[in-house]
Amino acid sequence: MSKHSKASLGVIFVTVFIDLLGFGIVLPLLPRYGKFFEADHLLGPLMASFSAMQFLFAPAWGRLSDRIGRRPVLIVGLAGSTISYFMFGYATSLGKDDTLLGLGVLAWLFISRIGAGIAGATIPTAQAYIADVTGPEQRARGMALIGAAFGIGFTFGPLIGAGFVSDQVDAPPSAAPGYVAAVMSGLALLSAIFFLKESLEPGNTTTRHHWFDRSSLRHALTQPKISMILLAIFITTFAFAQFESTLSLLTRNLGMSPRSNFWIFAYVGLVLTIAQGVLVRRLLPRMGEYRMSVAGAILMTVGLLLVGLAGQQGSTGMLFAVLPVSVVGFSALTPSLQSLLSRGTSASEQGGILGLGQSLSALARIFGPWLGISLFLDDMFFPYAVAAAIMAVGFVMVLGLRNFSDKIETASHAIDMGEK
């Protein structure tokens, strides 16, 4: 990897990291804010609205980046995140009965999450940026940078948010976390404007003039293994989304305050950081994407079940002990599947196909919270048991990718030998 490529990856890492600080600040608050504003029936849709926009816009942003370049798309996304988080902060400063432009607090919360979802749908563009500046052998390690940036942002975001919330279990919402998230995204925007260089080579830009390329989509779906990877990404994210959306409710049932809730999300982020930034990046070159995917699927299945058991036992200590199992599994599985998807796709279609993968992840995060929260309201053990069963299906699908992975490795080895 060239010095220019390493520098570019560093800028992408910092940009995504700062942007995800805002995400890490806001995410732990949503379920509790929803309950405070007496909107239990709208909690699932509120959590899903962000992902619904990602589902719609991720392929569009990815395809647009294939046409005009990665840098302008990333800058527009960061600007949108800054505005949306500011709007979220202002909305939470309103009282239950207050209105703004004729709309109540919940309406503005929805608007802010929809805006953040549209802006945050540029993550596949960051993945495509990594694909532009890395070779096939470094692709998985490069993709793990996104996960590491997410993990670090998810660690420090809750730590920052913890300083702006009360330690009382039923404390009213604070506007400060939203404003802090807006400042963080604004810093990411500035770093992208001044330091991020374009990665897409002129010869790799697509000549198509529409955002969503149906012919590329049909071409991808006619390849069985690509379709299987996309479906595996959907299933994995669907299972993990049930865990993400209900964790804050689980900690509330265990008697944890909003500040303590931030601590546990920071703990999850720390595990993500170590897993993807250290373990996965070091082990992937030795194990390969296929073996890492299998290990991740097994860990996720077991870990999700253990989280449910910890909640059923009412044990905070057990919850802290078992959380790393599913989180490490997700950390191993996600970049491995993304790398396989990228390596099986031509250079001119990276943005569009990775955007399709992100779109399916977003679709999973639409239905995951809806199902998880619905199950949680019946019994706190149900969402984790169902998620574990779903991951068992995902494990079987991952096993079917062995031949595809072997072909990619063989092709990469042949290219390396030819270059030598």
RAHUHU-V458877 format. One line per field, one symbol per residue. ss: DSSP state (H for helix, E for strand, C for the rest). phi: phi as a letter, one per 20 degrees, with the letter a starting at -180 (. if undefined). psi: psi as a letter, one per 30 degrees, with the letter a starting at -180 (. if undefined). A space follows every 50 residues. Layout:
ss = ???
phi = ???
psi = ???
//
This chain:
ss = CCHHHHHHHHHHHHHHHHHHHHHHHHHHHHHHHHHHCCCHHHHHHHHHHH HHHHHHHHHHHHHHHHHHCHHHHHHHHHHHHHHHHHHHHHHHCCCCCCEE CCEEHHHHHHHHHHHHHHHHCCHHHHHHHHHHHCCHHHHHHHHHHHHHHH HHHHHHHHHHHHCCCCCCCCCCCCCHHHHHHHHHHHHHHHHHHHHCCCCC CHHHCCCCCCCCCHHHHHHHHCCHHHHHHHHHHHHHHHHHHHHHHHHHHH HHHCCCCHHHHHHHHHHHHHHHHHHHHHHHHHHHHHHHHHHHHHHHHHHH HHHHHHHHHHHHHCCHHHHHHHHHHHHHHHHHHHHHHHHHHHHCCCHHHH HHHHHHHHHHHHHHHHHHHHHHHHHHHHCCCHHHHHHHHHHHHHHHHHHC CHHHHHHHHHHHHHHHHHHC
phi = .fffffffffffgfffgfffgffffegfegfffgffelcgfdfffffefg ffffgfdgffffffffedofgffffffffffgffffffffffeffgdfcc lndegffffffffffffffffegfffffgfffdcegfeffffffffffff ffffefgffffffccfeefdfffdfggffffffffffffffffeceefdf fgfeffefdcfdeffffffffeegfffffffffffgfgfffffgfdffff fffenefgfffffffffgfffgfffefdfffeegfeenffffffffffff gffffffffffffmdffffffegffffffffffffffffffffecfffdg ffffffffffffffefegfgfffffffeafegfeffffffffffffffgf efffffffffffffffffff
psi = kleeeeeeeeeeeeeeeeefeeefeeeffeeeeeeeghhefgeeeeefee eeeeeefeeeeeeeffefleeeeeeeeeeeeeeeeeeeeeeffllegllj hgkaeeeeeeeeeeeeeeefggefeeeeeeeegllefgeeeeefeeeeee eeefefeeeeeffgllgkehkllkfeeeeeeeeeeeeeeeeeeffklkfk keffklflglejjeeeeeeeffjeeeeeeeeeeeeeeeeeeeeeffeeee eefggkleeeeeeeeeeeeeeeeeeefdeeeefefeeleeeeeeeeeeee eeeeeeeeeeeefhjeeeeeefefeeeeeeeeeefeeeeeeefgklefge eeeeeeeeeeeeeefefeeeeeeeeefekffeeeeeeeeefeeeeeeeff geeeeeeeeeeeeeeeeee.
//
